[in-house]
Amino acid sequence: MEADIIRNKLAIKERVRTGVSGFLKQRGGVQDYIEFISCEIDPLFSRQRNAVDVVKIKRETKNTKTFTLKPYRAWGGFKPGQYIGVEVEVNGVRLRRNYSISSSSLFFKKTGCVNITVKQIDAGRVSGYLNNQVNTRDVLHISEAMGSFTVSDYISPLLFVGAGSGITPIMSIIEGIKENSPLQEFTLIYHVLSKDEVVFSDRLYMLAASLPNFTFLPHYTDEEGFVTEKQLISDCADIVDRNIFLCGPPGFMDSVLKCTDALSCILFKSGAADREDEVVVGAHLNIKKKTNTITNATKRQETK
């Protein structure tokens, strides 16, 4: 019932928004003040907060779900690898967290929908709310897409190294490769605690079977231990010639970066993590000529 009321309000506000959109697209004190007042009167008036319908929910693992979201009005789209801010109201308090998009640009073009995949974090208010209380037909709010953890070169061989929920932006990029450059040579090394925690398991094995130059290499910490230099070299013998995209919790990223020390790499790291329950940081590395540069840093965060 509440969602239906919100939809009716959205229809009215969309007509109002259309009449003033040209004015509000300008920047200045008056426009910003109107934006602030409009949002305080009713958040659905905001041009910076895009209302979305939850049209589908899929369980990926015991503590991870994918949410298919459909914006009510024109939304700017995204590049694979980017993230969005997701806003919910929990006990009367608006909370916002950033989550990577896990679907492809073509999926958005065809359906008008975008996927986010959220792992429930212990004591995480937003991840817990999304995983336990959100249902289809509920209304959430999202921001425009942000971040530069994206692929611009489909010529050089690529290596993706991910852990846990760090797979989400990588998944979006891989789906983009399938659609735009299916002969691209690339490898995914994916670390999780156990086999039942592999997010997108069926889809990843399907893509590995259908894309001739895609190699999928999952690793299970409970069986194999943590990432090692020997393991990385065994998985990707030509690692020094790859453009590497690394995404995962800070501890995992630090371990991977330490493993590259054997290549006499000079490491430059950007995007220091704040104190959070979980921070998933993405970095693009180019390990060549004893130089390792990390650029295009993005992060998704889930705080208490």
FENSULLIN-V728429 format. One record per residue. RES is the residue in one letter. PHI is phi as a letter, one per 30 degrees, with the letter a starting at -180 (NA if undefined). PSI is psi in degrees with one decimal (999 if undefined). D_LAST is the distance of its C-alpha to the last C-alpha in Angstrom with 2 decimals. Layout:
{{RES | PHI | PSI | D_LAST} {RES | PHI | PSI | D_LAST}}
This chain:
{{M | NA | -46.7 | 29.18} {E | d | -39.4 | 26.32} {A | d | -38.3 | 26.05} {D | d | -39.1 | 29.84} {I | d | -42.5 | 29.73} {I | d | -39.6 | 27.24} {R | d | -41.9 | 29.58} {N | d | -40.7 | 32.53} {K | d | -38.9 | 30.86} {L | d | -40.1 | 30.00} {A | d | -42.0 | 33.67} {I | d | -44.8 | 34.84} {K | d | -29.3 | 32.41} {E | d | -38.0 | 33.35} {R | d | -40.6 | 36.96} {V | d | -43.5 | 36.08} {R | d | -39.1 | 34.02} {T | e | -38.2 | 36.98} {G | d | -23.9 | 39.24} {V | c | 7.4 | 37.21} {S | d | -39.6 | 35.53} {G | d | -40.8 | 38.14} {F | d | -43.8 | 37.62} {L | d | -20.4 | 33.84} {K | d | -18.0 | 34.00} {Q | d | 156.7 | 35.59} {R | c | 140.7 | 33.56} {G | l | 172.6 | 34.24} {G | e | -43.0 | 33.47} {V | d | -45.9 | 34.86} {Q | d | -42.3 | 32.99} {D | d | -37.7 | 29.63} {Y | d | -42.1 | 30.31} {I | d | -40.3 | 31.28} {E | d | -45.3 | 28.12} {F | d | -48.7 | 26.05} {I | d | -42.4 | 28.22} {S | e | -42.3 | 28.31} {C | d | -34.5 | 24.56} {E | d | -38.0 | 24.42} {I | d | -47.3 | 27.26} {D | a | 119.0 | 25.72} {P | e | -24.0 | 22.95} {L | d | -11.3 | 25.22} {F | d | -19.6 | 27.66} {S | d | 136.4 | 25.53} {R | d | -10.6 | 27.08} {Q | c | -6.1 | 23.93} {R | b | 114.9 | 21.89} {N | c | 116.8 | 23.56} {A | d | 137.1 | 23.50} {V | b | 146.2 | 23.56} {D | c | 135.2 | 24.74} {V | d | 106.6 | 23.15} {V | c | -18.0 | 26.45} {K | a | 144.3 | 25.63} {I | b | 128.2 | 23.04} {K | b | 129.2 | 23.90} {R | d | 126.2 | 22.45} {E | c | -45.4 | 22.65} {T | b | -175.5 | 21.57} {K | d | -23.1 | 20.32} {N | b | 21.2 | 16.65} {T | b | 132.8 | 17.25} {K | b | 149.9 | 18.75} {T | c | 131.0 | 20.56} {F | c | 123.5 | 20.63} {T | c | 120.5 | 23.81} {L | c | 136.6 | 23.50} {K | b | 111.3 | 26.61} {P | d | 145.4 | 26.60} {Y | d | -29.1 | 28.86} {R | b | -178.0 | 30.57} {A | e | 127.2 | 31.45} {W | b | 144.6 | 28.57} {G | d | -6.7 | 29.26} {G | i | -167.6 | 28.61} {F | a | 167.4 | 27.27} {K | c | 140.9 | 28.39} {P | e | 131.4 | 27.37} {G | j | -13.2 | 24.52} {Q | d | 172.2 | 22.80} {Y | b | 167.5 | 19.40} {I | b | 153.8 | 18.39} {G | d | 133.2 | 15.71} {V | c | 126.0 | 14.75} {E | c | 132.7 | 14.15} {V | b | 164.5 | 13.62} {E | c | 118.3 | 14.00} {V | c | 115.8 | 12.00} {N | h | 42.4 | 13.95} {G | i | 1.8 | 15.74} {V | c | 128.8 | 12.98} {R | d | 127.8 | 13.06} {L | b | 143.8 | 10.02} {R | b | 133.6 | 11.02} {R | b | 156.4 | 10.22} {N | c | 133.7 | 13.13} {Y | b | 137.2 | 14.84} {S | d | 145.6 | 18.25} {I | d | 135.3 | 21.24} {S | c | 1.4 | 22.88} {S | c | 176.9 | 26.16} {S | c | 162.9 | 29.29} {S | d | -35.9 | 30.81} {L | d | -37.6 | 33.78} {F | e | -41.4 | 31.71} {F | d | -42.2 | 30.51} {K | d | -37.0 | 34.12} {K | d | -37.3 | 35.50} {T | c | -15.9 | 33.08} {G | i | 12.9 | 31.17} {C | c | 159.7 | 27.95} {V | b | 144.7 | 25.10} {N | c | 141.0 | 22.87} {I | b | 149.1 | 19.26} {T | b | 120.6 | 18.18} {V | b | 124.5 | 14.65} {K | c | 131.6 | 13.67} {Q | d | 127.3 | 11.38} {I | c | 139.9 | 8.78} {D | e | 125.3 | 8.56} {A | i | 10.0 | 5.86} {G | d | 116.4 | 4.62} {R | d | -41.7 | 5.53} {V | d | -46.1 | 7.86} {S | d | -37.1 | 9.25} {G | d | -41.0 | 9.82} {Y | d | -45.5 | 11.44} {L | d | -44.6 | 13.51} {N | d | -25.9 | 14.69} {N | c | -20.4 | 15.53} {Q | b | -21.4 | 16.52} {V | d | 136.1 | 17.83} {N | b | 167.4 | 21.58} {T | d | 147.8 | 24.38} {R | i | -2.1 | 25.75} {D | d | 160.0 | 22.46} {V | c | 128.1 | 21.89} {L | c | 179.3 | 18.95} {H | b | 141.0 | 19.13} {I | b | 160.6 | 19.16} {S | c | 179.5 | 20.26} {E | d | 160.8 | 23.21} {A | d | 146.6 | 22.94} {M | b | 165.0 | 22.23} {G | j | 154.0 | 22.70} {S | b | 19.4 | 25.77} {F | d | 69.3 | 25.04} {T | b | 161.7 | 28.15} {V | c | 126.3 | 31.55} {S | c | -14.3 | 34.61} {D | c | 109.0 | 37.14} {Y | c | 24.6 | 38.27} {I | c | -51.9 | 41.22} {S | d | 147.9 | 39.98} {P | d | 142.3 | 38.71} {L | c | 150.1 | 34.93} {L | b | 123.9 | 32.65} {F | c | 129.2 | 29.05} {V | b | 118.1 | 27.03} {G | b | 162.9 | 23.67} {A | b | 139.6 | 21.32} {G | h | -132.6 | 18.98} {S | d | -1.2 | 17.27} {G | d | -7.2 | 18.96} {I | d | -20.3 | 21.86} {T | d | -50.5 | 20.75} {P | d | -31.4 | 22.24} {I | d | -38.4 | 25.06} {M | d | -42.6 | 25.90} {S | d | -41.4 | 26.38} {I | d | -43.0 | 28.64} {I | d | -41.7 | 30.60} {E | d | -36.8 | 31.24} {G | d | -37.8 | 32.49} {I | d | -43.6 | 34.79} {K | e | -40.1 | 36.23} {E | d | -32.2 | 37.06} {N | c | -27.2 | 38.31} {S | a | 67.8 | 39.61} {P | d | -14.6 | 40.09} {L | c | 2.5 | 42.33} {Q | e | 136.3 | 39.80} {E | d | 122.6 | 39.57} {F | a | 156.4 | 36.05} {T | b | 141.2 | 34.27} {L | c | 118.7 | 30.78} {I | c | 118.0 | 29.65} {Y | b | 119.6 | 26.56} {H | c | 128.5 | 24.89} {V | b | 168.2 | 22.96} {L | d | -44.0 | 22.83} {S | a | 171.6 | 25.46} {K | d | -35.1 | 27.57} {D | d | 1.7 | 25.65} {E | c | 10.9 | 22.54} {V | d | 111.4 | 24.49} {V | d | 138.5 | 22.95} {F | i | 29.9 | 25.88} {S | e | -54.4 | 28.32} {D | d | -43.4 | 31.20} {R | d | -41.2 | 30.96} {L | d | -42.5 | 30.92} {Y | d | -34.2 | 33.95} {M | d | -44.1 | 35.68} {L | d | -39.7 | 35.25} {A | d | -31.7 | 36.45} {A | d | -27.4 | 39.51} {S | c | -23.4 | 40.32} {L | c | 118.8 | 39.74} {P | d | -24.5 | 42.55} {N | c | 23.7 | 40.87} {F | c | 124.7 | 37.34} {T | c | 124.0 | 36.54} {F | c | 121.4 | 33.47} {L | b | 92.3 | 32.71} {P | d | 148.5 | 29.87} {H | b | 141.8 | 29.15} {Y | c | 115.4 | 27.66} {T | d | -35.3 | 26.14} {D | d | -16.8 | 27.12} {E | c | -36.4 | 30.69} {E | c | -10.3 | 31.13} {G | i | -169.5 | 28.73} {F | d | 167.3 | 26.91} {V | d | 141.3 | 28.29} {T | b | 161.9 | 31.51} {E | d | -42.8 | 33.96} {K | d | -40.3 | 36.62} {Q | d | -43.5 | 34.50} {L | d | -44.4 | 33.75} {I | d | -38.2 | 37.43} {S | d | -39.4 | 38.51} {D | d | -34.2 | 36.33} {C | b | 88.8 | 37.41} {A | d | -29.0 | 40.58} {D | c | 35.8 | 40.79} {I | e | -32.7 | 37.29} {V | d | -14.7 | 38.86} {D | c | 5.8 | 40.13} {R | c | 149.2 | 36.92} {N | d | 120.4 | 34.46} {I | c | 133.2 | 31.20} {F | c | 117.3 | 27.84} {L | c | 129.6 | 25.04} {C | b | 126.7 | 21.49} {G | l | -176.6 | 18.90} {P | e | 152.6 | 16.34} {P | e | -40.5 | 17.52} {G | d | -41.1 | 19.20} {F | d | -45.0 | 21.16} {M | d | -41.4 | 22.21} {D | d | -40.3 | 23.41} {S | d | -43.1 | 25.44} {V | d | -42.4 | 27.05} {L | d | -35.8 | 27.92} {K | d | -34.4 | 29.51} {C | d | -25.6 | 31.56} {T | d | -6.5 | 33.11} {D | e | -31.3 | 34.53} {A | d | -19.5 | 37.53} {L | d | 8.0 | 38.38} {S | h | 41.4 | 38.68} {C | d | 143.2 | 36.09} {I | c | 121.8 | 35.02} {L | c | 130.2 | 31.27} {F | b | 113.8 | 29.73} {K | c | 132.7 | 25.96} {S | c | 160.2 | 24.16} {G | i | 65.4 | 20.58} {A | d | 141.9 | 18.97} {A | d | 140.8 | 15.33} {D | d | 175.2 | 12.84} {R | d | 109.1 | 10.54} {E | b | 165.0 | 7.63} {D | d | -47.0 | 6.64} {E | b | 130.7 | 9.48} {V | b | 126.1 | 11.91} {V | c | 115.7 | 15.03} {V | c | 136.7 | 17.85} {G | c | 139.7 | 21.22} {A | b | 145.3 | 24.45} {H | c | 121.8 | 28.08} {L | c | 145.4 | 30.49} {N | b | 102.7 | 34.26} {I | c | 94.5 | 35.86} {K | b | 145.7 | 39.48} {K | h | 43.3 | 42.13} {K | h | 29.2 | 40.01} {T | b | 129.9 | 37.44} {N | b | 108.5 | 33.87} {T | c | 127.0 | 32.11} {I | c | 119.5 | 28.50} {T | b | -177.1 | 28.08} {N | h | 42.4 | 26.30} {A | d | 136.7 | 22.80} {T | b | 165.3 | 19.95} {K | a | 149.6 | 16.29} {R | c | 136.7 | 13.65} {Q | b | 147.2 | 10.05} {E | b | 111.7 | 6.85} {T | c | 168.2 | 3.75} {K | d | 999 | 0.00}}
